[in-house]
Amino acid sequence: MKLAYDIRKTYLENYQSGPDLPKPTASSLVREQKDFFGTKIDSRLGIAAGLLLNSKWLLAYADLGYDLLTYKTVRSAYRPCYPPPNWVFIESDADHPETRVTALEQLPTDPLQTSSSVCFGMPSMDPDTWRQDIVQIRNRLPSGKALIVSVVGTPNSETAPERQIETLAKDFAQCAEWAVDAGAQVVEANFSCPNVCTKEGSIYMDPNLSRTIAEQIKARIPKVPLLIKAGNFPDSSTLGDFLKATDDFVDGIALLNGMSREVRHRDGRPVYGVDKLTAGILGRMVHKTAIAKVRQAVQTIEEFDLSLKILAVGGVSCPNDIQDFLDAGADAIMLGSAPMYIPHLAEEAKQALPDL
Ligand SMILES: Cc1cc2nc3c(=O)[nH]c(=O)nc-3n(C[C@H](O)[C@H](O)[C@H](O)COP(=O)(O)O)c2cc1C
């Protein structure tokens, strides 16, 4: 298996070198364009926040046929990445199936069955750097594609407790405004991160907080479509409350982020260090859960006549997985980890699913 992101190297090394990718193979098929929040796109297939670290990564994957391109989550100030390892392939732990996974010592052999875990800590370049980089993307991104920029607010530990929510919401809104000024066609506010312990990692679990922050962001970018990235809801009522609470200010939900699990070596040692026992798991292991959550979300949207669109994320590595999400009612399909080790997936999917 050849990897576009070198998991033995640091985030910064990967950021600087860009992806190690093959050339596009398929001649571009003439396709009927779709509408994505006002932008004409060649397909409803894209890459979720994560793999596209900067313009080098984003434009290289655009060339391979991915049409909805999400710039990895950025912040209002520089934040270093956790030290490596940041990305580890995994298998299930038969003794603790619900809580733990085991790191593979070697690369997996079957890309279609692969799962992995990530623990980056939502790093960010300083705003001047990512804003200039986004300008470059908009100057060079071909038509038929849409640029989504993922943003997150950063809590300020020095803020008085009664002002913390307001400060966090303002920080989200500031990042969103900068992203739009630089050229984002759609903004995604990340309300979930399985490896961040501070408030910004689990906002989606609190419907009122989600609504408050979404309202502030929307007020700052009233003309630009706003998405929220959510994590794995524990039950349908929490998911339903979240959708109903955010519907007034939000245009779509990206569902779902990596699911939180302890990641350990076979001998029990924690892979990411004793202070980071859990990380987000991705790939094959999360696909069934993601389908169920997308289906629940679509049912709630229909039942309560909400206007949200659903961007389905989780465990897609072949056209059948995409079809699962289309059958569940998703409006767009986003890939997280698979394009790293199956870079030609967009070309394959577009051949297999002409209406994608
Ligand atoms: C390398 C990597 C980094 C990620 N970083 C982010 C991030 O910064 N923000 C975010 O919302 N999701 C992030 N994710 C999660 C993905 O967007 C997606 O939700 C997750 O990978 C599940 O999809 P998958 O099963 O197709 O991989 C990251 C994923 C990967 C692979």
The ligand as a Tripos MOL2 file, in Angstrom:
@<TRIPOS>MOLECULE
LIG
   31    33     1     0     0
SMALL
NO_CHARGES

@<TRIPOS>ATOM
      1 C1         -5.3740   13.1490    8.6570 C.3       1 LIG1
      2 C2         -6.7370   13.5210    9.1570 C.ar      1 LIG1
      3 C3         -6.8920   14.6980    9.8680 C.ar      1 LIG1
      4 C4         -8.1710   15.1000   10.2650 C.ar      1 LIG1
      5 N1         -8.3270   16.3450   10.7940 N.ar      1 LIG1
      6 C5         -9.5860   16.8550   10.9140 C.ar      1 LIG1
      7 C6         -9.7760   18.2220   11.1970 C.ar      1 LIG1
      8 O1         -8.8260   19.0100   11.3240 O.2       1 LIG1
      9 N2        -11.0530   18.6710   11.3180 N.ar      1 LIG1
     10 C7        -12.1410   17.8510   11.1500 C.ar      1 LIG1
     11 O2        -13.2780   18.3200   11.2300 O.2       1 LIG1
     12 N3        -11.9790   16.5370   10.8930 N.ar      1 LIG1
     13 C8        -10.7290   16.0270   10.7500 C.ar      1 LIG1
     14 N4        -10.5580   14.7120   10.4000 N.ar      1 LIG1
     15 C9        -11.7360   13.7950   10.3560 C.3       1 LIG1
     16 C10       -12.3080   13.6260    8.9520 C.3       1 LIG1
     17 O3        -12.8460   14.8180    8.4450 O.3       1 LIG1
     18 C11       -13.4290   12.5470    8.9330 C.3       1 LIG1
     19 O4        -14.4890   12.9920    9.7250 O.3       1 LIG1
     20 C12       -12.9410   11.2130    9.4550 C.3       1 LIG1
     21 O5        -11.7050   10.8960    8.8670 O.3       1 LIG1
     22 C13       -13.9480   10.0780    9.1380 C.3       1 LIG1
     23 O6        -13.9760    9.8140    7.7640 O.3       1 LIG1
     24 P1        -13.2580    8.5050    7.1320 P.3       1 LIG1
     25 O7        -13.7910    7.3240    7.8790 O.co2     1 LIG1
     26 O8        -13.6330    8.5480    5.6930 O.co2     1 LIG1
     27 O9        -11.7820    8.6700    7.3530 O.co2     1 LIG1
     28 C14        -9.2850   14.2570   10.0310 C.ar      1 LIG1
     29 C15        -9.0930   13.0310    9.3650 C.ar      1 LIG1
     30 C16        -7.8470   12.6780    8.9130 C.ar      1 LIG1
     31 C17        -7.6860   11.4060    8.1270 C.3       1 LIG1
@<TRIPOS>BOND
     1     1     2 1
     2     2     3 ar
     3     2    30 ar
     4     3     4 ar
     5     4     5 ar
     6     4    28 ar
     7     5     6 ar
     8     6     7 ar
     9     6    13 1
    10     7     8 2
    11     7     9 ar
    12     9    10 ar
    13    10    11 2
    14    10    12 ar
    15    12    13 ar
    16    13    14 ar
    17    14    15 1
    18    14    28 ar
    19    15    16 1
    20    16    17 1
    21    16    18 1
    22    18    19 1
    23    18    20 1
    24    20    21 1
    25    20    22 1
    26    22    23 1
    27    23    24 1
    28    24    25 2
    29    24    26 1
    30    24    27 1
    31    28    29 ar
    32    29    30 ar
    33    30    31 1
@<TRIPOS>SUBSTRUCTURE
     1 LIG1         1 GROUP 0 **** ****
